[in-house]
């Protein structure tokens, strides 16, 4: 079905979503391993569930293999951290970034707007990406803070 989509449509699809601002999160698993994601979405409130997608790579493979993860919703104060986790070789899980470990072993960011401990329910391969649908096991609310959005390949932070 998807193999018939022409290159122009694929490029215009990318262009369309570059125009669409999204929130920013760091998905993390024991190891520790993590990556920046701008694809996190609420799926259901009863039972609580969310989704995100990852593209193939070393961190993504570790995330997909983990039995549980954290989704750390970032604020404007985490602009540098989002950039670090978005690039290969960026610093990860340093003391300066403020990471802690849950009793269950997953890293979480107490200073995030919220950290959600999740367990994957479904992994759906789509092209070179995998969509993860996960049940929410625990919600840790952090301090309220400003916005951090990803728009046109750039992170923007704004205190509110």
Secondary structure, 3 states (H helix, E strand, C coil): CHHHCCHHHHHHHHHHHHCCCEECEEEEECCCEEEEECCCEEEEECCEEEEEEEECCHHHHHHHHCCCEEEEECCHHHHHHHHHHHCCCCCCCCHHHCEEECCCCCEEECCCCEEEEEEEEEEEEECCEEEEEEEEEEEEECCCCCEEEEECCEEEEECC
